[in-house]
Amino acid sequence: MIKLYQFEISTYCQKVSRILHWKRVPYEVVEVPVSKSRSIRAYSPTSKLPAIEHNGKYIYDSTNIAHYLEEQFPNPSLVPAERERQALCHVYEDWADESLYFYMMKLRWLPQNKREWGNALANYDRGIVRFLISRLAPKAVLGILDKQGVGRKSEAVALEDIRRHLNALSITLEKSSFLLGDELTLADISVFVQFDGMNGTAEGKEVIGRYENVKSWMKRVRQLTDGK
Ligand SMILES: N[C@@H](CCC(=O)N[C@@H](CS)C(=O)NCC(=O)O)C(=O)O
């Protein structure tokens, strides 16, 4: 059976679990405590999660995992067959992974939210380690966000950027049920997990709430890919 090594709150890990649910592939979750992050290098050379183990082979990075799963379990498909939609699917996925992700993180680690997410991050550690992680993690994450750049923006500027992203998404969804037409693709799952993460903060929920068609698209994607 496939093993999914994950941090529960990671939206990249949620992307992979949603793909597995959509494809109805049984899997086992291995929750990695944040304090054990160093051990990840044994199966993920970047020391990042998600990673999966399948038939004795390790695959890391949600994009590589998505394409591997598509190859191994082609039905139902997630990557469009035609070249042009395939190219667009890649662009949407990269938008989600390399831009939207950092806005999602910005919202989670706002001063008023960072205690909650520090606790969530430390959830699989115990005792003093758990306490230390919950208190030290915000500083470490904010350091990453600061280097990347979104962390240096004010809350108001970041929310205005997010509103612009939502506007683009909303326009795209005016003519079709999903991002690349009438069927769910990897583009939808990739973009969904980042907005779903934003929706888990009061600030994100408020701004997403202004876009009715985005909310109904999120409901559709959630229903199709939720294992619960
Ligand atoms: N491009 C990677 C990004 C994965 C990633 O950044 N994962 C984060 C968790 S959300 C991580 O493992 N961070 C630990 C670290 O940077 O050391 C993917 O799509 O899988």
The ligand as an ORCA input file, in Angstrom:
! r2SCAN-3c Opt
* xyz 0 1
  N       7.466     21.998     -4.098
  C       7.244     21.145     -2.949
  C       7.059     22.011     -1.711
  C       6.876     21.203     -0.439
  C       7.048     22.047      0.807
  O       7.476     23.216      0.775
  N       6.716     21.431      1.937
  C       6.876     22.075      3.211
  C       5.650     21.797      4.072
  S       4.280     22.747      3.528
  C       8.077     21.478      3.938
  O       8.275     20.278      3.927
  N       8.869     22.318      4.607
  C       9.976     21.869      5.403
  C      11.256     22.560      5.035
  O      11.235     23.479      4.202
  O      12.284     22.157      5.585
  C       6.018     20.284     -3.221
  O       5.197     20.642     -4.075
  O       5.913     19.202     -2.630
*
